Amino acid sequence: MTSGILRRQEGAAPKLKIAILDDFQNATAQIPAVSELRKLAEVVVYNTKARSEAELVERLRGVEIVIPIRERTALPGSVLEQLPDLKYICQTGYPAPVIDAEAATHLGILVTYTEGNRNPAVELTFGLMIAVMRHLVVEDRAMRTGQWQTTIGVCLQGKTLGIIGLGLMGTRVSHIAQAFGMRVLACGFTLTRERAEAAGARMVTLDTLLSESDVVSIHLRLTPESREYIGRGELALMKPSAYLINTSRGAIIDEAALVEALRERRIAGAGLDVFGEEPTEPGNPLFAFDNVVLTPHLGGVTVETYEATFQGVLENIQNYLAGTPSRVLNPEVLRSSA
């Protein structure tokens, strides 16, 4: 298959068409880099998630470049093979398993990424932690009905934080936790004692972390190994006074098991930014609990993140059009079109 890079080197005439998926807040309307993209191509922005694969395919007909905002929409091989005009997936952030990279490579579709900004998700981790432990949402609602001081909160200082996944983001969480006066435990698939100590944490097993921590915070990538890593058995190890925070990926937790643990008050509460199905359905049982704080995957949803991300998108697309693609995930496509 002839790639978009080679085709443009040959000087093809059709007007370039770009589709941006899942811009739920219409954030791209205010981003300078997107204005620059409009000078290069026809840019179509979708503010809602496609309800089916058929609808997604219809939206992307005639599109050469698709820009998925994070992993809000899956791009499996069954979709990609129906899009003969698609030459390039310019992912915002690092591509997740929702993009079938093997199918994209087989079809000659280039996949690139942009550098991520982990700070907003780190900040939200502590926002959720404080919100659920100090009952901020409950007290806000109570005040609006004329009530005053209806709950008693719990401090971070002196508590033990267990971090599952001590990578770049988990390490930053560890440093901030220590500033709050927290003791930090950590575990992870590739964690070493030396890395844990450098982050100010003590490396322990998952079972020890769950049984000793007052707050458990998840910072793993979603992989086959980490999917439903926290299930009924793991939740049963947590203290009844402990809180679970997840700003990573919803599928890392068995959501049904978590609902069960919350319903039976086997843990004190949870702060969740991510869910097994996104957007979540209105009937999600998690909505019923007053000891849970929920946010709609806001970890990277900040003005600063959007601007930096789409600046990276603009650079990637400019380089693609110049025949010198950058931040490429599947270089086999470039070799096959050479």
C-alpha positions in Angstrom: 0.0 0.0 0.0 1.3 3.5 -0.9 1.6 5.6 2.2 0.4 9.1 2.7 4.0 10.2 2.9 5.0 8.8 -0.5 1.7 10.0 -2.0 2.4 13.6 -0.9 6.0 13.4 -2.2 4.4 12.6 -5.6 2.3 15.7 -5.3 -1.3 14.4 -5.2 -4.0 16.9 -5.6 -6.9 16.0 -3.3 -7.5 18.4 -0.4 -6.2 17.0 2.9 -9.0 16.1 5.3 -8.4 15.7 9.1 -10.9 14.5 11.7 -10.5 15.2 15.4 -12.4 12.7 17.5 -14.2 13.2 20.9 -13.6 16.8 21.7 -16.3 16.7 24.3 -15.8 20.3 25.6 -15.1 21.8 22.1 -11.7 22.7 23.5 -10.0 22.7 20.1 -11.9 25.8 19.0 -9.7 27.9 21.3 -6.3 26.2 20.6 -3.8 28.1 18.4 -2.3 24.9 17.0 -5.7 23.8 15.6 -6.1 27.1 13.9 -2.8 26.4 12.2 -4.0 23.0 11.2 -7.0 24.6 9.5 -4.6 26.4 7.2 -3.2 23.1 6.0 -6.4 21.1 5.6 -10.1 20.8 6.1 -10.5 20.0 9.8 -13.7 18.3 11.0 -14.2 18.1 14.8 -16.6 15.7 16.5 -17.8 16.6 19.9 -19.6 13.4 20.7 -18.5 9.7 20.7 -19.7 7.6 17.8 -22.4 5.3 19.1 -21.3 2.3 16.9 -18.5 1.2 14.6 -20.7 1.8 11.7 -21.2 5.5 12.7 -17.5 5.9 13.3 -16.7 4.5 9.9 -19.2 6.9 8.3 -17.6 9.8 10.1 -14.1 8.9 8.9 -14.9 8.2 5.2 -12.5 10.3 3.1 -10.4 11.3 6.0 -6.6 11.0 5.6 -5.6 11.9 9.1 -7.5 11.1 12.3 -6.6 12.7 15.6 -8.0 10.7 18.5 -8.1 12.6 21.8 -6.5 10.2 24.1 -8.2 6.7 24.0 -11.8 7.9 24.1 -12.6 6.0 20.9 -11.3 2.6 19.9 -9.8 2.1 16.5 -9.8 -1.7 15.9 -8.8 -3.4 12.8 -12.5 -4.0 11.9 -12.8 -0.2 11.6 -9.4 0.6 10.0 -9.9 -1.9 7.2 -13.0 0.0 6.1 -11.1 3.3 5.7 -9.1 3.1 2.5 -8.3 6.9 2.6 -6.9 6.8 6.2 -3.1 7.1 6.0 -2.2 8.5 9.4 -3.4 8.2 13.1 -1.9 11.2 15.0 -2.6 10.1 18.6 -2.7 12.7 21.3 -0.5 11.3 24.1 0.9 7.8 23.9 -1.2 5.3 21.9 -3.2 2.9 24.1 -4.3 -0.7 23.3 -7.5 0.8 21.8 -5.6 1.4 18.6 -4.9 -1.8 16.8 -1.3 -1.0 15.9 -0.8 -4.4 14.2 -3.7 -3.8 11.9 -2.7 -0.2 11.2 0.8 -1.4 10.2 -0.6 -4.1 8.0 -2.8 -1.6 6.3 0.1 0.9 5.8 -1.4 3.4 8.3 1.2 5.5 10.2 0.7 5.9 13.9 2.5 8.6 15.9 2.2 10.0 19.4 2.7 13.3 21.3 4.6 13.8 24.5 2.4 13.7 27.6 2.1 16.1 30.6 1.6 14.0 33.7 1.4 16.9 36.2 -2.4 17.5 35.8 -3.2 13.9 36.6 -0.9 14.0 39.6 -2.6 17.1 40.9 -6.0 15.5 40.4 -4.9 12.4 42.3 -4.5 14.6 45.4 -7.7 16.5 44.6 -9.6 13.3 44.7 -7.8 12.1 47.8 -8.7 15.2 49.7 -12.2 15.5 48.3 -13.2 12.0 49.4 -11.3 12.0 52.7 -12.6 15.4 53.7 -16.1 14.8 52.3 -16.0 18.0 50.2 -18.8 17.0 47.8 -21.1 15.9 50.6 -20.5 19.1 52.6 -20.9 21.3 49.5 -24.3 19.7 48.8 -25.3 19.9 52.5 -24.5 23.6 52.7 -26.7 24.3 49.7 -29.7 22.9 51.7 -28.9 25.0 54.8 -26.9 22.4 56.7 -23.5 23.1 58.4 -20.7 20.7 59.3 -22.3 17.3 58.8 -19.2 15.1 58.6 -15.8 14.6 60.1 -12.8 14.3 57.8 -9.5 12.5 57.8 -6.0 14.0 57.4 -3.3 13.0 55.0 -0.6 13.8 57.4 0.7 10.7 59.2 -1.1 8.3 56.9 0.4 5.6 54.7 0.0 5.9 51.0 0.4 2.8 48.8 1.3 3.6 45.2 0.7 0.8 42.7 3.0 1.6 39.8 6.0 3.8 40.6 6.8 5.2 37.2 7.1 8.9 36.3 3.6 9.7 37.6 3.8 7.5 40.6 7.1 9.0 41.6 5.7 12.5 41.5 2.8 11.4 43.6 5.3 9.9 46.1 7.2 13.2 46.4 4.1 15.2 46.9 2.7 12.7 49.5 5.9 13.1 51.5 5.4 16.9 51.5 2.0 16.2 53.1 3.8 14.1 55.8 2.7 10.7 54.5 4.7 7.5 54.6 4.9 5.9 51.2 4.8 2.2 50.1 5.1 1.1 46.5 4.9 -1.9 44.3 5.0 -2.5 40.6 5.7 -5.1 37.9 9.2 -3.7 37.1 9.9 -1.8 40.3 13.3 -2.2 42.0 14.3 -1.5 45.5 16.7 1.2 44.3 14.0 3.1 42.3 11.6 2.9 45.2 14.2 4.3 47.7 15.1 7.1 45.2 11.4 8.1 45.2 11.3 8.1 49.0 9.2 4.9 49.1 9.6 1.4 50.6 9.2 -1.4 48.1 6.7 -4.1 49.3 4.5 -6.8 47.8 1.0 -5.9 46.6 -0.5 -7.8 49.5 1.5 -5.8 52.0 0.8 -2.6 50.3 -3.0 -3.2 50.4 -3.1 -4.4 54.0 -0.9 -1.6 55.4 -2.0 1.5 53.4 -4.6 4.1 54.5 -4.8 5.3 50.9 -4.1 3.2 47.8 -3.4 5.1 44.5 -3.1 3.4 41.2 -0.6 4.6 38.5 -0.2 1.6 36.2 -0.5 1.5 32.4 -3.4 -0.7 31.2 -1.9 -3.9 29.8 -3.1 -7.5 29.7 -1.1 -8.0 32.9 -2.7 -5.1 34.7 -6.3 -5.5 33.6 -8.6 -6.1 36.6 -5.4 -6.3 38.7 -7.4 -5.1 41.7 -10.3 -7.5 42.2 -12.3 -9.0 45.1 -9.3 -10.6 46.7 -7.2 -7.5 46.6 -10.0 -5.2 47.9 -10.6 -7.7 50.7 -7.0 -7.0 51.9 -7.6 -3.3 52.4 -8.4 -1.8 55.7 -12.1 -0.8 56.3 -10.7 2.7 57.0 -8.8 2.8 53.7 -9.5 4.8 50.5 -8.9 3.8 46.9 -7.9 6.4 44.3 -7.6 5.7 40.5 -6.5 8.3 38.0 -4.9 5.6 35.7 -7.3 3.4 33.8 -10.7 2.1 34.9 -10.2 -1.5 33.7 -7.3 -2.0 36.2 -10.0 -2.3 38.8 -12.8 -5.0 38.7 -15.6 -2.4 38.9 -18.2 -4.9 40.0 -16.0 -6.0 42.9 -15.4 -2.4 43.9 -19.2 -1.6 43.9 -19.6 -4.7 46.1 -16.9 -3.5 48.5 -18.3 0.0 48.7 -21.9 -1.2 49.2 -20.8 -3.4 52.1 -18.6 -0.6 53.5 -15.5 -2.9 53.4 -13.4 0.1 52.4 -14.0 3.7 53.5 -14.4 5.2 50.1 -13.0 5.9 46.6 -11.9 8.7 44.3 -12.2 7.7 40.7 -11.4 9.6 37.5 -11.5 6.6 35.2 -14.0 3.8 34.5 -14.4 0.5 32.7 -16.7 2.1 30.1 -16.3 5.7 29.1 -18.4 7.8 29.0 -20.2 5.9 31.9 -23.9 5.1 31.6 -26.3 7.2 33.8 -27.2 4.1 35.8 -23.7 3.3 36.9 -24.1 1.9 40.5 -21.1 4.0 41.6 -23.3 7.1 41.4 -25.3 5.8 44.4 -22.5 6.1 47.0 -21.9 9.1 49.2 -18.4 7.9 50.0 -17.2 8.1 46.4 -16.0 11.1 44.5 -16.2 10.8 40.7 -14.8 12.8 37.9 -15.2 12.2 34.1 -11.6 11.3 33.2 -10.3 14.8 33.8 -6.7 13.8 34.5 -5.3 15.5 31.4 -8.2 17.9 30.7 -6.6 21.3 31.3 -5.9 24.3 29.1 -2.2 23.7 29.4 -2.4 20.1 28.5 -4.6 20.7 25.4 -2.4 23.5 24.2 0.9 21.5 24.6 -0.7 18.3 23.1 -2.0 20.0 20.0 1.2 21.8 19.5 2.8 18.3 19.3 0.0 17.2 16.9 0.7 20.2 14.7 4.5 19.5 14.6 3.8 15.8 13.8 1.4 16.6 10.9 3.8 19.2 9.5 6.6 16.7 9.6 4.3 14.1 8.0 3.5 16.4 5.2 7.2 17.2 4.7 7.9 13.5 4.4 9.9 13.4 7.7 7.4 11.9 10.2 8.2 12.3 13.9 7.4 10.3 17.1 6.5 7.2 15.0 5.2 4.1 16.7 5.2 1.8 13.7 8.3 2.6 11.6 7.7 -0.6 9.5 5.2 1.5 7.5 7.9 3.9 6.5 10.2 1.1 5.4 7.5 -0.6 3.4 6.7 2.7 1.5 10.3 3.6 0.8 
